[in-house]
């Protein structure tokens, strides 16, 4: 199993550009998450999904959109990139909503907005 | 509101020293779950341990040990005989009984020098 994969690994965007960060998991997990990690800060939840077709906002959703058309994929969309979105983005998944189950994280995408 | 505080921003030790990473949490829930994750220089997050609020038993896994004390709302992590490979950022995280949204501390950078 590849686990959770993310593409791209690195990206530089200009202000106002848009892009989609891809996330795929092959563990048949129902729950998927997007976090951002800013320097010196812990991870903050952007959006999460409890299954195909169902998404909800996390702590810092502004400026982002998500969709979940399949169990495997959970892309994160930035419509109008801003310097404040410069961060490392992590996708994660877990088998269900039981809090005891750990989340499995992807390798991250480092995004710079100039 | 839920909150996790890791007051130690950065710790430097010499190989073979013991080191303790502090984690203090805040929650009004009686049922909650605590986690530790490791983020090595390669960037991915690696799950280390979980503990639920009803289990205050300390745990030891090789050179790693965890001390959970509800009376002080702390879940500290000790590495015995540290090694260079332990150099990483360590995150403490909290989630509640319902939902599976992790709240992370800011992380502690551990540098182990040979």
Interface residues (C-beta under 8 A of the other chain):
Chain A: X31 X33 X40 X41 X42 X43 X44 X45 X48 X58 X59 X88 X90 X92 X94 X96 X97 X98 X99 X100 X101 X102 X103 X104 X105 X106 X107 X108
Chain B: X4 X6 X9 X32 X33 X35 X37 X42 X43 X44 X45 X47 X50 X52 X91 X93 X95 X96 X97 X98 X99 X100 X101 X102 X103 X104 X105 X106 X107
